[in-house]
Amino acid sequence: MSRKRILYVEDDNTLAFLTADNLEQHYEVTHFANGRDAFEAFKKENFDLCILDVMLPEMDGFELASAIRERDVSVPIIFLSAKTLKEDRIKGLKLGADDYLVKPYSIEELILKIEVFLQRSHKVAPVKDTTCTIGSFTFDPENYVVIKGDERTSLTERESALLKLFIDNKNTILKRENILTALWGTDDYFMGRSMDVFISRLRKIFKEDESIRIENIPRIGFKLVAP
């Protein structure tokens, strides 16, 4: 079985050497020291997961993640950064990243995260080859897009899977831990933070239709209320 391919972008040579050296025991790692070269490689090659530093020369990690997401909505993205502000974490997640680890990080934790996302990416295929209607919107789960009239809003794979789970359980309370286990394979605090960001984005998408809302059920979970 061929090893999974990881795109690793880090401009600190010492950290890059140590991290890549450890990861190469498990995966095929392609390292770049700047965002522009990394994106050129991403356009030409296939990678199973991307690990991006935020502070990069030529094209920073946020710009790189955005460019990657425009070409591929499903490849897992993990940010590694010394930037600890909540705003930076939220920005990264809103761009479609799956997680955001703050430096210094442990190799064991990074590998654990990689395995979670690789397993989920491998298991979760696009859902049924049909669209469904929610209020005044049409949801196409196969192509990760929500449509209203001529307006099309693209979703990441995780956002699409989350919305599909809500629609399949419309007007029913979903426990927070059950959502996390179903979509991420683990009831983890940081995955919960990611889920909160994705739910916030879904709320913004549907805010124009008053018949649709994602209710927060305190200490329990969420409920999609829709006709």
Buried (B, 14 or more C-beta within 10 A) or exposed (E): EEEBBBBBBBBBEEBBEEBBEBBBEEBEBBBBBBBBBBBEBBEEEEBBBBBBBBEBEBBBBBBBBBBBBEEBBBBBBBBBBEBEEEEBBBBBBBBBBBBBBBBEBEEEEBBEBBBBBBEBBEEBEBBEEEBBEBBEBBBBBEBBBBBBEEEEBBBBBBBBBBBBBBBEBBEEEBEBBBBBBEBBBBBBEBBBBBBBBBBEBBEEBBEEBEEBBBEBEEEEBBBBEBE
